[in-house]
Amino acid sequence: MTRQRIELAEASPRAARLITALEDVLRREGLCDDRLRELARIRVAQLNGCAYFLALRSAEAIRLGERQERLNELAGWRDSRRFTDSERAALALAETMTKLPADGVPDDVYGAAENLLGPYNLANLIMAVSVANALDRMCLRQTSGGVDVLAGGRRLRFDRLIVCAGLGTDAVARMTGAPGDVRIVPFRGEYYALAGTARDLVRGLIYPVPDPRYPFLGVHLTRRIDGEVLVGPNAVMALALEGYSWRDVDPGDLRRILAWRGTRRLAVRHWRTGVREVLGSLSKGAFLSAARRYVPALTAGDLVRVEGGVRAQAVDRDGALLDDFSVDVQGRVALVRNAPSPAATSSLAIARHIVGLTSVSSF
């Protein structure tokens, strides 16, 4: 095969994104045993000769509790005694779907998988194997020579790639084939500024004692070098990744945010705090009440609404709000999934640590 082939992800980027999104959905839906799914996907990568996804899926299987000695024998699973009947049925189906004989999947292979796995697991397995084959054959992401990045119609090649994408972290993670166990949930931080002589009431920084349950500091007063005094921010879950106001609603973003199990667990655990933050967003009086705990002389007329921002808050599967760095290394790509503060993100020591994770020898 000598003819130069088109790059599918470059020629049809939207379709490529949809395939990676489908992979994410299947991972959330899951099989009764996630390790069985990964065994099938690893076998697919072996048959397709895709070293990148072979390494990625093997690492995911180990994370799920798979044993290395079983992975060592996976290519010869028929002659191994380490695999259950259900796993054998799944692997036989995955192999047949990948090789796909002219007459399709034989009835005995399909029937064995259906009997041992059941309709729900079988359906998820068939879709997971189909998507794995599509990703292997598209060569979407990494190669043995580096990482290709498509940007503005250009293809850029890097030896290593460090991704600090903020609100776009999940989208980039899907591009690498590693959605992971952390997702970004956007929280809007809203501010007021003190007007007129009220600025003279605050001569420095007035901060509350942090609540260890949350990475958000809460409403506080900050005097800037230009003399302006900011009051805020609160922390309201946004309705879009770039949800800078209540009017900014993206149904696609919202579906992905709410579909994440961690978001639902977070809501159940902290719904009272969430309601209080929403009230502070909708009611200037509630916001004022929070600020007056530190400066009782403030009045409603002293507060003027100014622009806010959106925090890319990392939330794990259990609904925990991460307050420390979270870095996920996938082959030649290091994904900085959570960076907790401006002071930390500007630290050269932390930069050296992250660079070190990518096996780059110097910085």
C-alpha positions as CSV (number, residue, x, y, z in Angstrom):
1,M,0.0,0.0,0.0
2,T,1.9,3.1,-1.2
3,R,-0.8,5.6,-2.1
4,Q,-1.1,8.4,0.4
5,R,-4.4,8.2,2.3
6,I,-6.4,11.2,3.5
7,E,-6.4,12.0,7.2
8,L,-10.0,11.3,8.2
9,A,-10.0,13.4,11.3
10,E,-8.7,16.4,9.3
11,A,-11.1,15.8,6.4
12,S,-14.2,15.4,8.5
13,P,-13.5,16.8,12.0
14,R,-17.1,16.9,13.2
15,A,-17.6,13.2,12.4
16,A,-14.4,12.4,14.2
17,R,-15.6,14.3,17.3
18,L,-18.9,12.4,17.2
19,I,-17.1,9.1,17.3
20,T,-15.0,10.1,20.3
21,A,-18.1,11.4,22.0
22,L,-19.8,8.0,21.4
23,E,-16.8,6.3,23.0
24,D,-17.4,8.4,26.0
25,V,-21.1,7.5,26.2
26,L,-20.3,3.8,25.9
27,R,-17.8,4.1,28.8
28,R,-20.4,5.8,30.9
29,E,-23.1,3.2,30.0
30,G,-20.6,0.4,30.6
31,L,-20.9,-3.3,30.9
32,C,-21.7,-5.1,34.1
33,D,-17.9,-5.7,34.2
34,D,-15.9,-2.8,32.7
35,R,-12.8,-5.1,32.6
36,L,-14.5,-7.4,30.1
37,R,-15.1,-4.4,27.8
38,E,-11.4,-3.4,28.1
39,L,-10.3,-6.9,27.4
40,A,-12.3,-6.9,24.1
41,R,-11.0,-3.4,23.2
42,I,-7.4,-4.5,23.9
43,R,-7.8,-7.5,21.6
44,V,-9.2,-5.3,18.9
45,A,-6.1,-3.0,19.2
46,Q,-3.8,-6.1,19.0
47,L,-5.5,-7.3,15.8
48,N,-5.4,-3.8,14.2
49,G,-1.7,-3.3,15.2
50,C,-2.5,0.0,16.9
51,A,0.3,0.4,19.5
52,Y,-1.1,3.6,20.9
53,F,-4.6,2.3,21.8
54,L,-3.1,-1.0,22.9
55,A,-1.1,0.8,25.6
56,L,-4.0,3.1,26.5
57,R,-6.5,0.4,26.9
58,S,-4.1,-1.9,28.8
59,A,-3.5,0.9,31.3
60,E,-7.2,1.5,31.7
61,A,-7.7,-2.3,32.3
62,I,-5.0,-2.3,35.0
63,R,-6.6,0.7,36.6
64,L,-9.9,-1.2,36.7
65,G,-8.2,-4.1,38.5
66,E,-7.1,-6.3,35.7
67,R,-4.0,-8.5,36.3
68,Q,-0.9,-8.1,34.1
69,E,-0.5,-11.9,33.7
70,R,-3.9,-12.1,32.1
71,L,-3.1,-9.3,29.7
72,N,0.2,-11.1,28.8
73,E,-1.9,-14.1,27.6
74,L,-4.7,-12.2,26.0
75,A,-3.4,-12.7,22.4
76,G,-3.5,-16.5,23.0
77,W,-6.7,-16.5,25.1
78,R,-8.0,-19.7,23.4
79,D,-5.1,-21.7,24.9
80,S,-5.1,-19.9,28.3
81,R,-7.0,-21.1,31.4
82,R,-7.2,-17.6,32.8
83,F,-10.4,-16.4,31.1
84,T,-14.0,-17.1,32.0
85,D,-16.6,-18.4,29.6
86,S,-18.2,-15.0,29.4
87,E,-14.8,-13.4,28.6
88,R,-14.1,-16.0,25.9
89,A,-17.5,-15.4,24.3
90,A,-16.8,-11.6,24.3
91,L,-13.3,-12.0,22.9
92,A,-14.5,-14.4,20.2
93,L,-17.1,-11.8,19.1
94,A,-14.6,-9.0,19.2
95,E,-12.2,-10.9,17.0
96,T,-14.9,-11.9,14.5
97,M,-16.2,-8.3,14.3
98,T,-12.7,-7.0,13.7
99,K,-11.8,-9.6,11.0
100,L,-15.4,-9.6,9.7
101,P,-15.7,-12.7,7.4
102,A,-17.7,-12.4,4.2
103,D,-20.8,-14.0,5.7
104,G,-20.7,-11.8,8.9
105,V,-20.6,-13.0,12.5
106,P,-21.4,-16.7,12.7
107,D,-24.6,-17.7,14.6
108,D,-22.6,-19.8,17.1
109,V,-20.3,-16.9,18.0
110,Y,-23.2,-14.5,18.4
111,G,-25.4,-17.0,20.2
112,A,-22.7,-17.8,22.8
113,A,-22.2,-14.1,23.5
114,E,-25.9,-13.5,23.8
115,N,-26.5,-16.4,26.1
116,L,-23.6,-15.6,28.4
117,L,-23.7,-11.8,28.4
118,G,-27.4,-11.0,28.0
119,P,-29.0,-8.4,25.6
120,Y,-27.9,-5.3,27.4
121,N,-24.2,-6.3,27.8
122,L,-24.1,-7.7,24.3
123,A,-25.4,-4.5,22.8
124,N,-22.8,-2.4,24.7
125,L,-20.1,-4.8,23.7
126,I,-20.9,-4.7,20.0
127,M,-21.0,-0.9,20.0
128,A,-17.7,-0.7,22.1
129,V,-15.9,-3.0,19.7
130,S,-17.3,-1.1,16.7
131,V,-16.1,2.2,18.0
132,A,-12.7,0.7,19.0
133,N,-12.2,-0.5,15.5
134,A,-13.1,2.9,14.1
135,L,-10.7,4.7,16.3
136,D,-7.9,2.2,15.6
137,R,-8.3,2.6,11.9
138,M,-8.7,6.3,11.8
139,C,-5.4,6.9,13.6
140,L,-6.9,10.0,15.1
141,R,-4.3,10.9,17.7
142,Q,-0.8,9.8,18.4
143,T,1.7,7.9,16.4
144,S,5.1,6.4,17.4
145,G,6.8,9.6,16.1
146,G,4.9,12.2,18.1
147,V,1.5,13.9,18.5
148,D,-0.3,15.6,15.6
149,V,-2.4,18.6,16.4
150,L,-4.9,20.0,13.8
151,A,-5.3,23.8,14.3
152,G,-6.8,26.3,11.9
153,G,-6.4,23.9,9.0
154,R,-2.7,23.3,9.8
155,R,-1.2,20.0,11.1
156,L,1.4,20.5,13.8
157,R,3.7,17.8,15.0
158,F,5.1,17.7,18.5
159,D,7.3,15.2,20.4
160,R,5.2,15.7,23.5
161,L,2.1,17.7,24.2
162,I,1.1,19.4,27.5
163,V,-2.6,20.4,27.5
164,C,-3.9,23.1,29.8
165,A,-7.3,23.7,28.2
166,G,-9.4,24.9,31.1
167,L,-13.1,24.7,30.1
168,G,-12.1,22.7,27.0
169,T,-10.3,20.0,28.9
170,D,-12.9,17.3,28.4
171,A,-13.1,17.9,24.7
172,V,-9.4,17.6,24.3
173,A,-9.3,14.5,26.6
174,R,-11.9,12.9,24.3
175,M,-9.6,13.6,21.3
176,T,-6.8,11.7,23.0
177,G,-9.2,8.8,23.7
178,A,-9.0,9.2,27.5
179,P,-12.1,10.9,29.0
180,G,-10.9,9.7,32.4
181,D,-12.5,9.8,35.8
182,V,-12.6,13.6,36.1
183,R,-14.8,16.0,34.3
184,I,-15.1,19.8,34.1
185,V,-18.2,21.4,35.6
186,P,-18.4,25.1,34.9
187,F,-19.1,27.4,37.9
188,R,-19.8,31.1,37.2
189,G,-18.3,33.6,39.6
190,E,-20.2,36.9,39.7
191,Y,-18.9,40.1,41.0
192,Y,-20.0,43.5,42.1
193,A,-17.7,46.6,42.5
194,L,-18.0,49.2,45.3
195,A,-19.1,52.6,44.0
196,G,-18.0,56.1,45.0
197,T,-16.9,56.6,48.6
198,A,-17.8,53.1,49.6
199,R,-14.4,52.1,48.2
200,D,-12.8,53.9,51.1
201,L,-14.3,51.4,53.5
202,V,-11.9,48.7,52.3
203,R,-8.2,49.4,52.5
204,G,-6.8,45.9,51.7
205,L,-8.0,42.4,51.3
206,I,-10.9,41.0,53.4
207,Y,-11.2,37.3,53.1
208,P,-13.3,34.7,55.0
209,V,-11.9,31.6,56.6
210,P,-12.1,28.9,53.9
211,D,-14.6,26.1,54.1
212,P,-12.5,22.9,53.7
213,R,-15.5,21.3,51.9
214,Y,-15.2,23.6,48.9
215,P,-12.4,24.9,46.7
216,F,-14.3,28.2,46.4
217,L,-13.4,30.9,48.8
218,G,-16.8,32.5,48.9
219,V,-17.7,36.2,48.7
220,H,-14.9,38.4,49.8
221,L,-13.6,42.0,49.1
222,T,-10.5,42.7,47.1
223,R,-8.9,46.1,46.7
224,R,-7.0,46.2,43.3
225,I,-4.0,48.3,42.5
226,D,-6.1,50.8,40.5
227,G,-8.2,51.5,43.6
228,E,-11.3,49.5,42.5
229,V,-12.8,47.2,45.1
230,L,-14.4,43.9,43.9
231,V,-17.0,42.1,45.9
232,G,-17.3,38.4,45.1
233,P,-17.3,35.9,43.6
234,N,-20.1,33.5,44.3
235,A,-20.1,30.1,42.7
236,V,-23.1,29.1,40.5
237,M,-23.1,26.1,38.2
238,A,-23.3,27.6,34.7
239,L,-25.7,26.2,32.0
240,A,-22.9,26.2,29.4
241,L,-19.1,25.8,29.4
242,E,-19.0,29.5,28.5
243,G,-22.0,30.4,30.6
244,Y,-21.1,33.9,31.7
245,S,-24.7,34.8,32.4
246,W,-28.1,33.1,33.0
247,R,-28.9,33.8,29.3
248,D,-26.0,31.6,28.2
249,V,-27.5,28.1,27.8
250,D,-26.0,25.4,25.6
251,P,-28.2,22.3,25.5
252,G,-25.3,20.1,24.4
253,D,-23.0,21.3,27.2
254,L,-25.7,21.0,29.7
255,R,-26.5,17.4,28.7
256,R,-22.9,16.4,29.1
257,I,-22.5,18.1,32.4
258,L,-25.7,16.5,33.9
259,A,-24.9,13.1,32.4
260,W,-21.7,13.0,34.4
261,R,-22.3,10.9,37.5
262,G,-20.1,13.2,39.6
263,T,-22.3,16.2,38.8
264,R,-25.4,14.3,40.1
265,R,-23.6,13.2,43.3
266,L,-22.3,16.7,43.9
267,A,-25.9,18.1,43.6
268,V,-27.3,15.5,46.1
269,R,-24.5,16.2,48.6
270,H,-24.4,20.0,48.4
271,W,-27.9,21.0,47.2
272,R,-28.4,23.4,50.1
273,T,-25.2,25.3,49.3
274,G,-26.2,25.3,45.6
275,V,-29.6,26.9,46.4
276,R,-27.9,29.5,48.5
277,E,-25.5,30.4,45.7
278,V,-28.4,30.7,43.2
279,L,-30.3,33.0,45.5
280,G,-27.1,35.1,45.8
281,S,-26.9,35.3,42.0
282,L,-30.6,36.2,41.5
283,S,-30.9,38.6,44.5
284,K,-28.7,41.6,45.0
285,G,-29.9,41.7,48.5
286,A,-28.6,38.2,49.2
287,F,-25.2,39.1,47.7
288,L,-25.2,42.3,49.8
289,S,-26.0,40.3,53.0
290,A,-22.9,38.1,52.4
291,A,-20.7,41.1,51.9
292,R,-22.0,42.9,55.0
293,R,-20.7,40.2,57.2
294,Y,-17.3,41.8,56.7
295,V,-18.3,45.4,56.0
296,P,-21.6,46.1,57.8
297,A,-21.7,49.7,56.5
298,L,-22.4,48.7,52.9
299,T,-25.7,49.5,51.3
300,A,-27.4,48.3,48.1
301,G,-26.5,51.5,46.4
302,D,-22.8,50.8,47.0
303,L,-22.8,47.7,44.8
304,V,-22.5,47.9,41.0
305,R,-22.6,44.8,38.8
306,V,-19.4,44.1,36.9
307,E,-18.2,41.3,34.6
308,G,-17.6,37.9,36.1
309,G,-15.9,34.7,34.9
310,V,-16.4,30.9,34.7
311,R,-14.2,28.5,36.7
312,A,-13.3,25.2,35.1
313,Q,-13.9,23.1,38.2
314,A,-12.8,19.5,38.1
315,V,-15.3,17.0,39.6
316,D,-14.5,13.3,40.1
317,R,-16.9,10.3,39.7
318,D,-17.9,10.5,43.4
319,G,-18.9,14.1,43.2
320,A,-15.8,15.5,45.0
321,L,-14.7,19.0,44.0
322,L,-10.9,18.7,43.3
323,D,-8.8,21.3,45.1
324,D,-5.4,20.0,44.0
325,F,-3.6,19.4,40.7
326,S,-4.8,16.6,38.6
327,V,-2.6,15.5,35.7
328,D,-3.3,12.6,33.5
329,V,-0.5,11.3,31.3
330,Q,-1.7,9.4,28.2
331,G,1.2,8.3,26.1
332,R,2.9,11.5,24.8
333,V,0.1,13.8,26.0
334,A,-0.1,15.2,29.5
335,L,-3.6,16.5,30.4
336,V,-3.7,19.1,33.2
337,R,-7.2,18.4,34.3
338,N,-7.3,20.7,37.3
339,A,-5.1,23.6,38.3
340,P,-6.3,25.1,41.5
341,S,-5.0,28.7,41.7
342,P,-3.3,31.4,39.7
343,A,-0.3,31.3,42.1
344,A,0.2,27.5,41.5
345,T,-0.3,27.8,37.7
346,S,2.5,30.4,37.5
347,S,4.9,28.3,39.6
348,L,8.0,27.2,37.6
349,A,8.5,24.3,40.1
350,I,5.1,22.9,39.2
351,A,5.9,23.5,35.5
352,R,9.1,21.4,35.8
353,H,7.1,18.6,37.6
354,I,4.6,18.5,34.8
355,V,7.2,18.5,32.1
356,G,9.0,15.7,33.9
357,L,5.8,13.6,33.7
358,T,6.1,13.7,29.9
359,S,9.7,12.3,30.0
360,V,11.2,15.4,28.5
361,S,14.7,15.6,29.7
362,S,15.2,19.3,30.0
363,F,13.3,22.5,30.7
